[in-house]
Amino acid sequence: MSTKDADPPQRTPDGHYVLIKRRRWRATDPDLPDDVAERLRRHLMAARRAVGAALRAGDATAERAARARVQTAKVALGERGTPWWDQTGEERRSRWESGLAELDSDPDD
């Protein structure tokens, strides 16, 4: 079964968090357009793979750069940084647009 076939994670009643293996994680901003969310997730997965490659290679500089890209993607998705539910619509759009612009311009991704 692929992950697309899996049931979506349970959410807290307010929708702010998802519950995975009894742990609470901040949910992705539900106002993200689907195409933007998909691009950000692709960047996130590429950055996570780069972290692993850097760790295997023992390259601390590449690891720091990859972890910074993970952080940028997570913030743009609304999963880190200022909670998306505390931001205005304009602030939310600015968050994901600036994160995507930064990740799209990164030659390592």
Secondary structure, DSSP 8 states (H G I E B T S, - for coil): --TTTS---EE-TTSSEEEETTEEEE---TTS-HHHHHHHHHHHHHHHHHHHHHHHHT-HHHHHHHHHHHHHHHHHHTSSSS-GGGS-HHHHHHHHHHHHHHHHT-TT-
